[in-house]
Amino acid sequence: MTTQDTQLNFALVGCGRIAQRHAEILGKGEIPRARLVAVCDVKEERARQFGEKYGVPWFVDYHDMMEQLGEQIDVLNILTPSGMHAPVCLDLVSYRKHFVVEKPMALRLEDADAMIRACDEAGVRLFVVKQNRYNVPVRKLREALEAGRFGKLALGTVRVRWCRDQKYYDQDAWRGTWAQDGGVFTNQASHHVDLLQWMLGPVESVFAKSATAFVDIEAEDTGIAVLKFASGALGIIEATTAARPKDLEGSISLLGERGTVEIGGFAVNKMLRWHFVEPQPTDAEILEKYSENPPNVYGFGHRRYLEDVVSNLIDGTPGGVDGREGRRSLELITALYESIETGREISFPFQPKHCRLGRETA
């Protein structure tokens, strides 16, 4: 059997909002060498709906799923509330299956470290979903950066201006809580925080402020941060779910000594500016060709990300953001909260002492 004939069987653990995207891709054959074989959720109705829709067995206990179908399953997609990513992964790692974990991989750095260590010891791969890295305009930006077209970078900025009203947070009791979710930095803006760090490299220090403006939740719905990178470049994060009445933008911009690029749209999907001191023949086509119009804030990146996971596991090709890379953005998010709680600039490396993320509140 050739690698082209090999197929990976995926099972979903958690059948909430984001699971719909994973199920569509895996359950409808969007990736030729991947298929959905089972779903699981602690809420029976959710599990049943997913199972019946995609024609696969459904379970309310993942141990039952593994006992019955474990030999058929190659990859477990952990799509539970964020605070349950680590406990579920650590509970399932003994079955020696690969993991795809939604963002953020965990809420506490010590949990992320435990996940990485356990997967290493079990000899399985740990992938963390960062689908915005796979957006077409983002890929083009990364290519220009790696080609040195920007020269020295001065400033990088990400903006998340989305709408999440009280009805959204009331859908599930865990939303907006410190123990299970966090706020806009951890949830909606985590991909953008990852993009900023991916583009500009190691962070030297951060200073952040936050507010809970329009909704009744424990964590923040609005936050801003100033970053200093080891390269000397500065960064700005602006994140909010207080845009009304609808999503406004999800964007990134990079300014360097030899070029400026801005990607906008509501899901980092539209090339807005592509200007370089030393033009190349293909530059004239960039604004027209490297944009997308996705149907929602998830964009098209999940399919491309999962394709990379499949190629990595079957063909051994590089790809798929791994646990160690996923930990980097979690460390930055933790530093943002540490700064908010202490009112101080946080320098790297640091040990979180006051960050409430992933911890029960009194």
Buried (B, 14 or more C-beta within 10 A) or exposed (E): EEEEEEBBBBBBBBBBEBBBBBBBBBBEEEBEBBBBBBBBBBEEEBBBBBBEBBEBBBBBEBEEBBEEBBEEBBBBBBBBBBBBBBBBBBEBBEBEBBBBBBBBBBBBBEBBBBBBEBBEEBEBBBBBBBBBBBBBBBBBBBEBBEEEBBEEBBBBBBBBBBBBBEEBBEEBEBBBBBBBBBBBBBBBBBBBBBBBBBBBEEBBBBBBBBBBEBBEBBBBBBBBBBBBBEBEBBBBBBBBBBBEEEBBBBBBBBBBEEBBBBBBBBBBBBBBEBBBEEEEEEBEEBBEEBBBEBEEBBBBBBBBBBBBBBBBBBEEEEBBBBBEBBBBBBBBBBBBBBBBBEEEBBEBEBEBEEBBBBEEEE
